[in-house]
């Protein structure tokens, strides 16, 4: 049995696939900069589906670098932790299906 040749997708199909986000729950598809609901709290960015509100992507944003300081100041760390806690807490009430 000979291996079947692998066909590469057309450039248009590849471009669409690489610049489109898909919701795994409802199947909604839109460009990365499309109608997704993006919220940034405490250095984390969460992208939700506009139709079913499922989390499509969540990632830690890089901290801004301060050359004269070794990491964020204690007050900034405290505020960031409080913001993350508050965001997780309110998400529970906003969407009962949400996973913090």
C-alpha positions in Angstrom: 0.0 0.0 0.0 1.5 3.3 -1.0 1.1 6.4 1.1 -1.5 8.9 -0.2 -0.1 12.3 -1.1 -0.8 15.0 1.4 -2.5 17.9 -0.2 -1.9 21.3 1.1 -4.9 23.6 1.5 -5.3 26.6 -0.8 -3.8 29.8 0.4 -7.3 31.3 0.9 -8.5 28.3 3.0 -5.3 28.4 5.1 -5.6 32.2 5.6 -9.3 31.8 6.8 -8.4 28.9 9.1 -5.5 30.8 10.7 -7.3 34.1 11.3 -10.6 32.6 12.5 -11.6 31.6 16.0 -14.2 28.9 16.5 -16.4 28.3 19.6 -16.2 24.6 20.5 -19.6 24.7 22.3 -21.9 26.4 19.7 -19.8 26.4 16.5 -19.7 30.2 16.2 -16.9 31.4 13.9 -15.5 34.8 13.5 -12.2 36.5 12.7 -9.8 37.0 15.6 -10.6 40.7 15.6 -14.3 40.0 15.1 -17.3 40.1 17.5 -15.7 38.2 20.3 -16.1 39.6 23.8 -12.6 40.3 25.2 -12.1 41.2 28.9 -8.7 41.9 30.5 -8.5 41.7 34.3 -5.5 41.4 36.5 -3.1 40.7 33.7 -5.2 37.9 32.1 -7.2 38.2 28.9 -10.3 36.1 28.4 -12.1 35.8 25.0 -15.8 34.7 25.1 -18.2 33.7 22.4 -20.8 36.4 21.8 -23.5 33.8 21.3 -23.1 31.3 24.1 -20.6 33.2 26.3 -18.2 30.2 26.5 -14.5 30.9 27.1 -12.8 30.5 23.7 -9.3 31.6 24.8 -7.7 32.7 28.0 -4.1 33.7 28.5 -1.7 35.5 30.8 -0.6 38.8 29.4 3.1 39.6 29.7 3.9 42.0 32.5 5.3 45.3 31.6 9.0 45.4 32.4 10.4 48.0 34.7 14.2 48.2 34.4 14.8 49.7 37.8 12.4 47.5 39.7 12.6 43.7 40.3 9.0 42.8 39.4 5.8 44.7 40.3 5.5 46.6 43.5 3.7 44.9 46.5 0.7 47.1 46.1 0.4 46.3 42.4 0.6 42.6 43.2 -2.1 43.0 45.8 -4.4 44.9 43.5 -3.7 42.4 40.7 -4.6 39.4 43.0 -7.7 41.2 44.2 -8.8 41.9 40.6 -8.3 38.3 39.6 -10.3 37.2 42.7 -13.1 39.6 42.0 -13.3 38.7 38.3 -13.5 35.0 39.2 -16.2 35.6 41.8 -18.4 37.8 39.6 -18.0 35.3 36.7 -19.7 32.7 38.8 -22.8 35.0 39.1 -22.6 36.1 35.5 -22.5 32.7 33.9 -23.3 29.5 35.9 -21.5 27.4 33.3 -18.3 29.5 33.6 -15.1 27.9 34.9 -12.9 30.3 36.7 
